[in-house]
Amino acid sequence: MKALAINGGAGRMGQILAGGLSATGRFSIGALVDTQAPHELFGATYAPSWDVVDATTIDVVVDFSSPEGVVASATWCAAHGKGLVIGTTGLSDDQRRAVEEAATKVGVVIAANYALGAVLSERFAAMAAPYFDRVEIIELHHDKKVDAPSGTSIAAAKGIAAARNAAGLPEMTDPTVRHTVSGARGADTIGGIKIHSVRLPGLVAHQEILFGGPGEGLTIRHDSFDRLSFVQGVALAADAVDASPRLIDGIQSLI
């Protein structure tokens, strides 16, 4: 049984992961790391910083904290030979480089989304991409999400663009030539794929990938109605990593 430390352990996602992962019977929760004391400990020790975490009691770190917290987790894992699972999004280029540097010393999984359905929807979208003229993405999240567009939608756009490129299709161009309101057509991403971000209270994490072709359309939608939807994917990632250096970008290869 692997012992986990969760960075961001006092947050909503950290608490759900602690409860969900311990309930699988495959993991114990050794430490919850957060600047605020967690509501529930799930048998773990509370640590206000990495400085007070006993590395001998931890096998893998799970980080759902902040971009700055990811760098701290990566540094600690690299120094102590512990695997790292990252679910935090919105990393800068420098923060991403810190993660990649840690992966030269220990195993790291970094993914924009750990819901199995979300990962499968990206796979299905890449399969559909060569057969439709156009595609746009709508991603919908709770109003406390601080980054836009979501990492999941960016990953989906990259996969679709790669599939279109492999099929020899040109980059899409927007047929709209007059914008009455700037930004109404969403954000331009790789391959000319538009992403539209919605932030509303009551939502968790949702995404629609809309394809259009002559006389037909295809919508691939995934809904996370509860943050429990991320537990299975995080468990797969935590099983996969250890001190052996490697970087797993996304959990597609684990499904």
C-alpha positions as CSV (number, residue, x, y, z in Angstrom):
1,M,0.0,0.0,0.0
2,K,1.4,3.3,-1.1
3,A,1.5,6.2,1.4
4,L,0.4,9.6,-0.2
5,A,1.0,13.2,0.7
6,I,-1.5,15.6,-0.7
7,N,-0.5,19.2,-1.3
8,G,-3.6,21.4,-1.1
9,G,-5.0,18.8,1.4
10,A,-7.3,21.3,3.1
11,G,-9.0,22.4,-0.1
12,R,-12.2,20.9,-1.5
13,M,-10.3,18.8,-4.0
14,G,-7.7,17.8,-1.5
15,Q,-10.3,16.6,1.0
16,I,-12.2,14.6,-1.7
17,L,-9.0,13.0,-2.9
18,A,-7.9,12.1,0.7
19,G,-11.3,10.4,1.4
20,G,-11.6,8.8,-2.0
21,L,-8.1,7.5,-2.4
22,S,-8.0,6.1,1.1
23,A,-11.4,4.4,0.5
24,T,-9.9,2.4,-2.4
25,G,-7.9,0.3,0.0
26,R,-4.8,0.8,-2.2
27,F,-3.4,3.9,-0.4
28,S,-2.9,5.4,3.0
29,I,-2.8,9.2,3.5
30,G,0.4,10.1,5.3
31,A,0.3,13.8,5.2
32,L,-2.0,16.7,4.2
33,V,0.1,19.7,3.3
34,D,-1.6,23.1,3.3
35,T,-1.2,26.6,4.8
36,Q,-4.7,26.0,6.4
37,A,-5.5,23.2,8.7
38,P,-7.7,20.5,7.0
39,H,-11.3,19.9,8.2
40,E,-10.7,16.1,8.0
41,L,-7.3,14.3,8.3
42,F,-8.3,10.8,7.1
43,G,-5.6,9.4,9.3
44,A,-2.9,11.7,8.0
45,T,-0.6,14.2,9.7
46,Y,-1.2,17.8,9.0
47,A,1.8,19.7,7.7
48,P,1.7,23.5,7.1
49,S,4.8,23.2,4.8
50,W,7.0,20.6,3.2
51,D,9.7,21.5,5.8
52,V,7.9,19.4,8.4
53,V,7.0,16.4,6.3
54,D,8.8,13.2,7.2
55,A,9.9,11.8,3.8
56,T,10.3,8.3,5.1
57,T,6.6,8.1,5.6
58,I,5.6,9.1,2.0
59,D,5.8,7.2,-1.3
60,V,4.0,9.6,-3.7
61,V,2.9,13.2,-3.6
62,V,-0.4,14.3,-5.1
63,D,-0.6,18.0,-5.9
64,F,-3.9,19.9,-6.3
65,S,-2.7,23.2,-4.8
66,S,-1.5,26.1,-6.9
67,P,1.1,26.7,-9.6
68,E,3.5,27.9,-6.9
69,G,2.7,24.9,-4.8
70,V,3.5,22.6,-7.7
71,V,7.1,24.0,-7.9
72,A,7.5,23.4,-4.1
73,S,6.1,19.8,-4.5
74,A,8.4,19.1,-7.5
75,T,11.4,20.4,-5.6
76,W,10.7,18.3,-2.5
77,C,10.0,15.1,-4.5
78,A,13.2,15.5,-6.6
79,A,15.2,16.0,-3.4
80,H,13.7,13.0,-1.6
81,G,13.1,10.5,-4.4
82,K,9.3,10.5,-4.4
83,G,6.9,10.1,-7.3
84,L,4.6,13.1,-8.1
85,V,1.1,13.4,-9.5
86,I,0.0,16.9,-10.6
87,G,-3.5,18.0,-11.2
88,T,-2.9,21.7,-10.8
89,T,-3.4,23.7,-14.0
90,G,-2.4,27.2,-15.1
91,L,1.4,26.6,-14.9
92,S,3.7,29.2,-16.4
93,D,6.5,28.1,-18.7
94,D,9.0,28.4,-15.9
95,Q,6.8,26.3,-13.6
96,R,6.4,23.7,-16.3
97,R,10.2,23.6,-16.7
98,A,10.5,23.0,-12.9
99,V,8.2,20.0,-13.3
100,E,10.2,18.6,-16.3
101,E,13.4,19.0,-14.3
102,A,12.0,17.0,-11.4
103,A,11.0,14.3,-13.9
104,T,14.7,13.8,-14.7
105,K,15.1,12.6,-11.1
106,V,11.7,10.9,-10.2
107,G,8.5,9.8,-11.8
108,V,6.0,12.5,-12.6
109,V,2.4,12.4,-13.9
110,I,0.9,15.7,-15.0
111,A,-2.6,15.9,-16.4
112,A,-5.2,18.6,-17.1
113,N,-8.0,16.2,-16.1
114,Y,-8.1,12.9,-14.2
115,A,-11.8,12.0,-14.9
116,L,-11.7,8.9,-17.1
117,G,-14.6,10.1,-19.1
118,A,-12.9,13.3,-20.0
119,V,-9.8,11.5,-21.1
120,L,-11.9,9.1,-23.2
121,S,-13.8,12.0,-24.8
122,E,-10.5,13.5,-25.9
123,R,-9.6,10.2,-27.5
124,F,-13.0,10.0,-29.3
125,A,-12.6,13.6,-30.5
126,A,-9.2,12.8,-32.0
127,M,-10.8,9.9,-33.8
128,A,-13.6,12.1,-35.2
129,A,-11.4,15.1,-36.1
130,P,-10.3,14.0,-39.7
131,Y,-13.9,13.5,-40.8
132,F,-15.4,16.9,-40.1
133,D,-14.8,20.4,-41.6
134,R,-14.9,22.4,-38.4
135,V,-14.7,22.0,-34.6
136,E,-15.1,24.3,-31.6
137,I,-14.9,23.6,-27.9
138,I,-17.1,24.9,-25.0
139,E,-15.7,24.4,-21.6
140,L,-17.8,25.1,-18.5
141,H,-16.5,25.3,-14.9
142,H,-17.4,26.6,-11.5
143,D,-16.9,30.3,-10.9
144,K,-14.0,29.8,-8.5
145,K,-11.7,28.5,-11.3
146,V,-9.0,31.1,-11.8
147,D,-7.6,30.1,-15.2
148,A,-9.2,30.1,-18.6
149,P,-9.4,28.3,-20.9
150,S,-9.2,25.1,-19.0
151,G,-6.2,22.8,-19.3
152,T,-8.6,20.1,-20.4
153,S,-9.9,22.1,-23.4
154,I,-6.3,23.0,-24.4
155,A,-5.3,19.4,-24.3
156,A,-8.4,18.4,-26.4
157,A,-7.6,21.1,-28.9
158,K,-4.0,19.9,-29.2
159,G,-5.2,16.3,-29.8
160,I,-7.7,17.3,-32.4
161,A,-5.2,19.5,-34.2
162,A,-2.6,16.7,-34.2
163,A,-5.2,14.3,-35.7
164,R,-6.2,16.8,-38.4
165,N,-2.5,17.4,-39.2
166,A,-1.8,13.7,-39.4
167,A,-4.7,13.4,-41.9
168,G,-3.2,16.1,-44.1
169,L,-6.0,18.6,-43.4
170,P,-5.2,22.3,-43.4
171,E,-5.5,24.6,-40.3
172,M,-9.0,25.9,-39.9
173,T,-9.8,29.5,-40.5
174,D,-12.6,31.5,-39.0
175,P,-15.3,32.4,-41.6
176,T,-16.5,35.3,-39.4
177,V,-15.2,38.6,-40.9
178,R,-17.2,41.1,-38.9
179,H,-17.0,41.1,-35.0
180,T,-19.7,43.4,-33.6
181,V,-18.3,42.6,-30.1
182,S,-14.6,41.8,-29.8
183,G,-14.0,38.2,-28.5
184,A,-17.5,37.0,-29.3
185,R,-16.0,34.1,-31.3
186,G,-13.9,32.8,-28.4
187,A,-10.2,32.2,-28.0
188,D,-8.0,31.1,-30.9
189,T,-5.9,28.1,-30.1
190,I,-3.8,25.5,-32.0
191,G,-5.0,24.7,-35.5
192,G,-7.5,27.4,-35.6
193,I,-9.7,25.7,-33.0
194,K,-11.9,28.1,-31.0
195,I,-12.4,27.6,-27.2
196,H,-15.3,29.3,-25.4
197,S,-15.0,29.4,-21.5
198,V,-18.0,29.6,-19.2
199,R,-17.7,30.3,-15.5
200,L,-20.9,29.9,-13.4
201,P,-21.8,29.0,-9.8
202,G,-23.4,25.5,-9.6
203,L,-21.1,24.0,-12.2
204,V,-18.2,21.6,-11.5
205,A,-16.4,20.7,-14.8
206,H,-18.0,20.2,-18.2
207,Q,-16.9,20.2,-21.8
208,E,-18.5,20.0,-25.2
209,I,-16.5,19.3,-28.4
210,L,-18.7,20.3,-31.3
211,F,-17.9,19.0,-34.8
212,G,-19.7,20.2,-38.0
213,G,-19.7,18.9,-41.5
214,P,-22.0,18.9,-44.6
215,G,-25.5,18.2,-43.3
216,E,-24.5,16.8,-39.9
217,G,-22.9,17.6,-36.5
218,L,-21.4,15.6,-33.7
219,T,-21.2,16.6,-30.1
220,I,-19.0,14.9,-27.6
221,R,-19.8,16.0,-24.1
222,H,-18.4,15.1,-20.7
223,D,-19.7,16.1,-17.3
224,S,-18.1,15.9,-13.9
225,F,-21.0,16.4,-11.6
226,D,-18.9,15.8,-8.5
227,R,-15.2,16.1,-7.8
228,L,-15.2,12.4,-7.0
229,S,-15.0,11.8,-10.7
230,F,-11.2,12.6,-10.5
231,V,-10.4,10.0,-7.9
232,Q,-10.0,7.0,-10.3
233,G,-7.6,8.8,-12.6
234,V,-5.5,10.1,-9.7
235,A,-5.4,6.5,-8.3
236,L,-4.1,5.2,-11.7
237,A,-1.4,7.9,-11.8
238,A,-0.3,7.3,-8.2
239,D,0.0,3.5,-8.9
240,A,2.1,4.3,-12.0
241,V,4.8,6.5,-10.5
242,D,7.7,5.9,-8.2
243,A,11.3,7.1,-7.9
244,S,12.1,6.0,-11.4
245,P,12.7,9.2,-13.6
246,R,10.1,9.7,-16.3
247,L,7.4,12.2,-17.3
248,I,3.9,11.0,-18.1
249,D,2.0,13.9,-19.7
250,G,-1.7,13.1,-19.4
251,I,-3.2,9.8,-18.2
252,Q,-4.2,8.5,-21.7
253,S,-1.5,5.9,-21.7
254,L,-2.7,4.6,-18.3
255,I,-6.2,3.8,-19.6
